[in-house]
Amino acid sequence: MEARPLNILVADDNQSDRMILCAIVKKMGHQVCEAADGNEAVDQYMQQKPDIILLDVIMPNLNGQEAARAIKTLAGEDMVPIIFLTSLQEASDLAACLESGGDDFISKPYNKIILQAKISAFGRMLKMHNTLQSQRDVIRENNDHMRHEQEVAKAVYDNVAHSGCLDLPNIKHMLSPFSIFNGDVLLAARKPSGSIHILLGDFTGHGLPAAIGAMPLAEIFYGMTAKGFLMADILREINLKLKKILPVGYFCCTCMASLSFRRQELEVWMGGLPDFAIYRKASNKVEHVKSSHLPLGVLSTQAFDTKSQSFDFLPGDKFYMWSDGIIESRNADSELFGEDRLFSVFEQYPNEKYFDRILSEVNKFVGESGRDDDTTLLELTMVDESVIGKVDIDLSSGAITGPANWNMTYTLRDDTLRTFNPLPVMLNILNDVPAMRNISGQLYTLMAELFSNAFEHGVLGLSSELKKTADGFAEYYNLRTKALETLNNDYVKFEFDLTPTQGGGCLTITVEDSGKGFDYTNINLKSEENVAYSGRGIPLIYSLCDSLTYLDKGNKVKVSLSWQTQLEE
Amino acid sequence: MSHLNMAQIQELKDVMEEAFGDLVMTYLQDSEQKLKALKKSINANDAKQIADLAHSLKGASANICAENLSALLKKVEDFGRADELNQVPYVFEQIQTEFRCVKTELQQLK
């Protein structure tokens, strides 16, 4: 029954009583220390730190109740059960014992069985208390640690996510103080052209997982906006990054808007968010702006659609963005504020300062029912550009240019040629160049054609002419299988060369194979009638690049692609 | 009729084992001293002192299974607490007689 021997203090001025108690306690296997009065009991408590104290009530010098008070004060948070030894009968005397800090009584003459049962019970309680206390200490320590981490995270987050231009005179915003933990992101930055990019993001989930994705999002947003990238490029880049880093099921509902002062236009891309509002000053009407895309971080780059909606945006027009915290605000009856109520604010109060009106309506609705300030709201007003002044671009913001100047060769030999598809590996490397991502579909076709020409026609010497009839098709694959077996010191070698140019770049791909080549002297790059060239899809390749040249004996082809980075609208 | 509760005293002997003799000796010495002090207090009409000493003797006597003695001491304690000392000398006589019997029996048990 006993988990471990306890250390028990017996304090009784009567020596024979003390002897009996000590004998009983020792018989249970516990250790005993003794005190003959209240003062000794307090001294012994300090020296021996007993687990349980058996304390006589009436003792000379310091009596039992005084000693109990002193000991409980000294013990602080530690649990020291005190069992009073008493022959007192009066209820009020017994109550006074408990009030002075006693936990239980045992009356004289001592009953061995009851005393042992009480000691065991307090031993169990003590063990539980100690477990609780040490668990509480661990929790407290972890909590302190976590709070510290959150403070650091918030500082980092604020540096990254709020370094933009949310303080411009034509922007009013309120960011939930819980934004780092509820996954709301609000970013604004100016392009070199003077236009404003604004992004409201709402990550799935809460807490750290929701906050983490905000970092690369903000970094890309600010970095690329400062360099003058178009909204479509920035969205594609953020989508790719989030798709790469976020676990399945995590994404970011996003609205990105680009305000052009010159064209008096607002371009909006929205994915996965509730309707936003554009207020027209001239007509005093409100238009809904609806999401037409999936959230960021869901689709692959190939499937991702950057198409945005354009709205005329004349001076005095206002664009409102909000987090679902506003719509999901609840009143005392657990009713939602809801989208209808939100839009009706515009109808109810014509020509209002809607930013303040929306906040006050939400406050009024929620009332005193535990408002949690979980709201993010932004108002963007069209003004004359002179109101907000010239752009002050911080060129030190994160570089999103990718590798721009490099060369690589990749040679595939017999076994590898036979079994391995090299296209994904090569495309993956090329996709590190942001400009390539715009044309990744085109690039895939180009690479596939170049590889098939070099391998099927060059190395294996097959003619796709055969594939024109059903019989020929079968023969083609027969020949192909045979040819594959005879590979001996064969190869296909790719060379990529990427060089930066003024405002853009140039990619040259040279593909060489171990085949015997072909006579390309009279080749017409644009004609479909190049039967003599084993059906190499030369016109297709030519249509995909800027230049195409055959070299040596026709076993080497060089194509080049160049581009200008689209910076200004 | 025995002056000790014999069933209880057997239990006590089991608990104390070889220390039972020491316990009896300690109890007798301690009690003789306290009885002397009690006598003095009675002579001095010190009600508080009477009650405290009787209380202590009462508890120790109960523990040593001397039930009659303990009951007599409780009477004295109660008189002392109530500050009604008239009958105390008379009860004290009974206590001294009872104590001598208890002592004899305890010494036989050793």
Boltz contact constraints between the chains, C-beta under 6 A:
constraints:
  - contact:
      token1: [A, 14]
      token2: [B, 56]
      max_distance: 6.0
  - contact:
      token1: [A, 14]
      token2: [B, 60]
      max_distance: 6.0
  - contact:
      token1: [A, 15]
      token2: [B, 26]
      max_distance: 6.0
  - contact:
      token1: [A, 15]
      token2: [B, 30]
      max_distance: 6.0
  - contact:
      token1: [A, 16]
      token2: [B, 23]
      max_distance: 6.0
  - contact:
      token1: [A, 16]
      token2: [B, 26]
      max_distance: 6.0
  - contact:
      token1: [A, 16]
      token2: [B, 27]
      max_distance: 6.0
  - contact:
      token1: [A, 16]
      token2: [B, 30]
      max_distance: 6.0
  - contact:
      token1: [A, 16]
      token2: [B, 60]
      max_distance: 6.0
  - contact:
      token1: [A, 17]
      token2: [B, 60]
      max_distance: 6.0
  - contact:
      token1: [A, 17]
      token2: [B, 63]
      max_distance: 6.0
  - contact:
      token1: [A, 19]
      token2: [B, 23]
      max_distance: 6.0
  - contact:
      token1: [A, 20]
      token2: [B, 63]
      max_distance: 6.0
  - contact:
      token1: [A, 23]
      token2: [B, 15]
      max_distance: 6.0
  - contact:
      token1: [A, 23]
      token2: [B, 16]
      max_distance: 6.0
  - contact:
      token1: [A, 24]
      token2: [B, 15]
      max_distance: 6.0
  - contact:
      token1: [A, 58]
      token2: [B, 55]
      max_distance: 6.0
  - contact:
      token1: [A, 87]
      token2: [B, 59]
      max_distance: 6.0
  - contact:
      token1: [A, 108]
      token2: [B, 59]
      max_distance: 6.0
  - contact:
      token1: [A, 108]
      token2: [B, 62]
      max_distance: 6.0
  - contact:
      token1: [A, 108]
      token2: [B, 63]
      max_distance: 6.0
  - contact:
      token1: [A, 109]
      token2: [B, 62]
      max_distance: 6.0
  - contact:
      token1: [A, 109]
      token2: [B, 63]
      max_distance: 6.0
  - contact:
      token1: [A, 112]
      token2: [B, 15]
      max_distance: 6.0
